[in-house]
Amino acid sequence: MSFRLRVLGVLMLIAVTATAATGWLTLRQANRQVQEAVAAGQQEVSQVIAELRAYGFAHGTWDEFAPVVSALSKNTGQRIRVATETGVQLADSDALAGREPRPLGSQPPVLVDPRPVLRFDQNLKPSAVKKLSAVAIFEYRIAAADAACLTQAGAEMTVRTDRTGVPVVTAENRPARCREPQPANDAQRARDAAAAKVCESVQPLVPCLQRVFNERTASVAPPRLEVRLGYQDESPPTIAAAPTVAAALGVALAAVLGALLLSRAVLRPVRAMTLAAEGLGEGNLERRVPVAGRDEIAQLGRAFNRMADSIQAGEDRQRRLTGDIAHELHTPLANLRGYLEALRDGVIEPTPELLDSLHEEALLQQRIVDDLQDLALAEAGALTYHRSEVDLRDLLEATRTAYRAQAGTAGVTLEVEAPHPVYVTADVDRLRQVVGNLVGNALRATPSGGRVTLALVPRDELAVLEVRDTGKGIPAEHLPRLFDRFWRADASRGRATGGSGLGLSIARQIVTDHQGTIDVRSTVGVGTTFTIVLGARPAPPLRTAQIPAP
């Protein structure tokens, strides 16, 4: 996978994970706290209602219940305002706490009914249920009045419920003003029983009896309350910061780990390339970068290794070139020096034949130096070319003319096969230098009676030029090194018979500079063919002669 895509993928993964984790945790925390706030609010409301109802149920009055309101406000943290259904305020936790009462909020009031809820055995008959409800009415009337008196007197009392849910009040140290409750008279009982008979034909029975009970005890029961909680502009519960901070730290840790992994993936190969580059700068040409994968970093590593290979190969070529030059020039220069010293010392006579030999040797060394200069300029891209439109058939004819005498002396037939003109854009002198080098080598490799052919083969938009001979051929193992500097396929051939060993190297560089290729194929005992491929140009239009008007 591409390194860019990996980086983008990691960053997107971190961003998506961070967003999802933060959003999920925030939503989860918000939902939890909302649920907890709602549950806590409902629990607080239930607690306030239950304790206020229990107080009114047990005491039969709302007197002396302000401490209960204060305690509830303190325990629940709620602002509590208690009033009757008729709007008479009985208690306010703000006022009880000594602060200015705050404006009430928009929450609706909660109704608190302290009267008992009747309960009956399901196995009882309807007549027995009606009878028990009438008994509950007059018993609650007596119990509520007694509990209210004991509360106002500040006496301690114990409250329990009977089988119908009506409170039963007892006190050990009953104040004198709160005498023992007396049972209701028979007339009262009869009126209560008559009221219960109204529900004989009503179904369901128990709700009807509960409604009659509430009506008959309204005069003695504490009034129902409207309880309001909270205040205006109350701050909503805030989200706890700890889980959000923990989520942020987790996301930050994931981002740091991702960045560390990413930096490791980037910096390790960069550090390896830095060390390898420093090694190359210090002359250690063997340093390479370990490469794995196919991303941009791996491509950079491969490019670095190719550069190092090229530098090492160039250094090796330079060393070989220096050695080859030293080897090529050492022997002839030593010979020249020896002859010159012998002439100076009078050991030998300066005959014309000796001077001609020394002059020929000096020209040969000059030729080697000139070839080296041409090769160095060509490889450096500094060799000057004067390009023009060239007819390769004319170039081959000119080459045959130039080497006809040498071919005749060697007893070799030199011929041209070029049925049609082929045009290229090139430096004609440099191309003649290439073809001449190939023809010279072919003539030296071809025995008497053999043939050297200069062929021109048009192929699509290419110009194919071949130099074929019927010489002894070149072994296959020698072909890869044929274009190397100073290398000769025949080790027995010296400079006198084999040239400087630079001609084919120069020829390859010139052809390469013309955006062409040069190849060789050879069979031992059959002959050798050098093939040059160049880009051809269409033939120029024919020019018609202008005949002057008479």
Long-range contacts (C-beta under 8 A, 24 or more apart in sequence): 1-294, 1-295, 2-294, 2-295, 2-296, 3-265, 3-266, 3-295, 3-296, 3-297, 3-298, 4-295, 4-296, 6-265, 6-295, 7-262, 10-258, 10-261, 10-262, 11-258, 13-258, 14-254, 14-255, 14-258, 17-251, 17-254, 18-251, 18-254, 18-255, 21-247, 21-250, 21-251, 22-244, 22-247, 22-248, 22-251, 25-243, 25-244, 25-247, 26-239, 26-244, 26-247, 29-239, 29-240, 29-243, 29-244, 30-239, 33-237, 33-239, 33-240, 37-236, 37-237, 44-76, 44-77, 44-78, 44-229, 45-110, 45-229, 47-72, 47-75, 47-76, 48-72, 48-76, 48-78, 48-80, 48-110, 48-227, 48-229, 49-110, 49-112, 49-227, 52-82, 52-112, 52-114, 52-225, 52-227, 53-112, 53-113, 53-114, 55-114, 56-112, 56-114, 56-222, 56-225, 57-114, 57-115, 57-116, 57-159, 57-167, 58-147, 58-157, 58-159, 58-167, 58-169, 59-147, 59-148, 59-150, 59-151, 59-222, 60-143, 60-144, 60-145, 60-146, 60-147, 60-148, 60-151, 60-167, 60-169, 60-220, 60-221, 60-222, 61-147, 61-148, 61-151, 61-152, 61-222, 62-90, 62-222, 62-223, 62-225, 63-148, 63-151, 63-152, 64-151, 64-152, 64-154, 65-90, 65-91, 66-91, 66-96, 69-93, 69-96, 70-96, 70-97, 73-97, 78-229, 78-230, 79-229, 79-230, 79-231, 80-227, 80-228, 80-229, 81-227, 81-228, 82-225, 82-226, 82-227, 83-225, 83-226, 83-228, 84-223, 84-224, 84-225, 84-226, 85-111, 85-223, 85-224, 85-225, 85-226, 86-223, 90-225, 94-231, 102-231, 102-232, 103-231, 103-232, 103-233, 104-228, 104-230, 104-231, 104-232, 105-228, 105-229, 105-230, 105-231, 105-232, 105-234, 106-232, 107-228, 107-229, 107-230, 109-226, 109-227, 109-228, 110-226, 110-227, 110-228, 110-229, 111-224, 111-225, 111-226, 111-227, 112-224, 112-225, 112-226, 112-227, 113-224, 114-221, 114-222, 114-224, 114-225, 115-140, 115-213, 115-214, 115-217, 115-221, 116-140, 116-161, 116-164, 116-165, 116-166, 116-167, 117-165, 117-210, 118-164, 118-165, 118-166, 118-206, 118-209, 118-210, 118-213, 119-163, 119-164, 119-165, 120-164, 120-206, 121-163, 126-200, 126-205, 129-205, 129-206, 129-209, 130-193, 130-196, 130-197, 130-199, 130-200, 130-205, 130-209, 131-193, 131-196, 132-164, 133-164, 133-196, 133-209, 133-212, 133-213, 134-189, 134-192, 134-193, 134-195, 134-196, 135-164, 136-162, 136-164, 136-165, 136-166, 136-213, 137-192, 137-195, 137-196, 137-212, 137-213, 137-216, 137-217, 138-183, 138-184, 138-188, 138-189, 138-192, 139-166, 140-166, 140-167, 140-213, 140-217, 140-220, 140-221, 141-184, 141-216, 141-217, 141-220, 142-181, 142-182, 142-183, 142-184, 143-167, 143-168, 143-169, 143-181, 144-217, 144-220, 144-221, 144-222, 145-181, 145-220, 146-178, 146-181, 148-222, 149-175, 149-177, 149-178, 150-174, 150-175, 150-178, 153-177, 153-178, 192-216, 265-297, 266-297, 269-297, 269-298, 269-300, 269-301, 270-297, 272-301, 273-300, 273-301, 273-304, 276-304, 276-308, 277-304, 280-308, 280-311, 285-311, 285-312, 285-315, 286-312, 320-485, 321-485, 324-485, 324-486, 324-501, 325-372, 325-486, 327-486, 328-368, 328-486, 328-495, 328-500, 328-501, 329-365, 329-368, 332-361, 332-364, 332-365, 332-495, 333-365, 335-361, 336-361, 336-362, 336-365, 364-495, 364-496, 364-500, 367-500, 368-495, 368-500, 368-502, 371-500, 371-502, 371-503, 371-506, 372-502, 374-506, 375-485, 375-502, 375-505, 375-506, 375-509, 378-506, 378-509, 378-510, 378-513, 379-509, 381-513, 383-430, 383-509, 383-510, 383-513, 385-426, 385-427, 385-430, 385-513, 385-514, 386-427, 386-429, 387-425, 387-426, 387-427, 388-425, 388-426, 388-427, 388-428, 389-423, 389-424, 389-425, 389-537, 389-540, 390-423, 390-424, 390-425, 390-426, 390-428, 390-431, 391-421, 391-422, 391-423, 392-418, 392-421, 392-422, 392-423, 392-424, 392-431, 392-456, 392-463, 392-465, 393-418, 393-420, 393-421, 393-422, 393-456, 394-421, 395-428, 395-431, 395-432, 395-435, 396-435, 396-454, 396-456, 396-465, 398-432, 399-432, 399-435, 399-436, 399-439, 399-454, 400-454, 402-436, 403-436, 403-439, 403-440, 403-443, 406-440, 406-443, 407-443, 407-452, 410-443, 410-446, 410-448, 411-447, 411-448, 411-449, 412-443, 412-446, 412-447, 412-448, 412-449, 412-450, 412-451, 412-452, 413-450, 413-451, 413-452, 414-439, 414-443, 414-451, 414-452, 414-454, 415-451, 415-452, 415-453, 415-454, 416-453, 416-454, 416-455, 416-456, 417-453, 417-454, 417-455, 417-456, 418-454, 418-455, 418-456, 419-456, 420-456, 420-458, 421-539, 422-456, 422-458, 422-463, 422-536, 423-463, 423-536, 423-537, 423-538, 423-539, 423-540, 424-463, 424-514, 424-534, 424-535, 424-536, 424-537, 425-535, 425-537, 426-514, 426-534, 427-514, 430-510, 430-514, 431-510, 431-514, 433-506, 433-507, 433-510, 434-506, 434-507, 434-510, 434-511, 434-518, 434-532, 435-465, 435-467, 435-532, 437-503, 437-504, 437-506, 437-507, 438-467, 438-507, 438-530, 439-467, 440-499, 440-503, 441-499, 441-503, 441-504, 442-467, 442-468, 442-469, 442-471, 442-528, 442-530, 443-469, 444-493, 444-497, 444-498, 445-469, 445-471, 445-472, 445-528, 446-470, 446-471, 446-527, 447-471, 447-472, 450-527, 458-536, 461-535, 461-536, 462-533, 462-534, 462-535, 462-536, 463-533, 463-534, 463-535, 463-536, 464-531, 464-532, 464-533, 465-531, 465-532, 465-533, 465-534, 466-529, 466-530, 466-531, 466-532, 467-529, 467-530, 468-527, 468-528, 468-529, 469-527, 469-528, 469-529, 470-526, 470-527, 471-527, 471-528, 472-524, 472-525, 473-522, 473-523, 473-524, 473-525, 473-526, 473-527, 473-528, 474-520, 474-522, 474-524, 474-528, 475-524, 476-522, 479-520, 479-521, 479-522, 482-520, 483-507, 483-508, 483-518
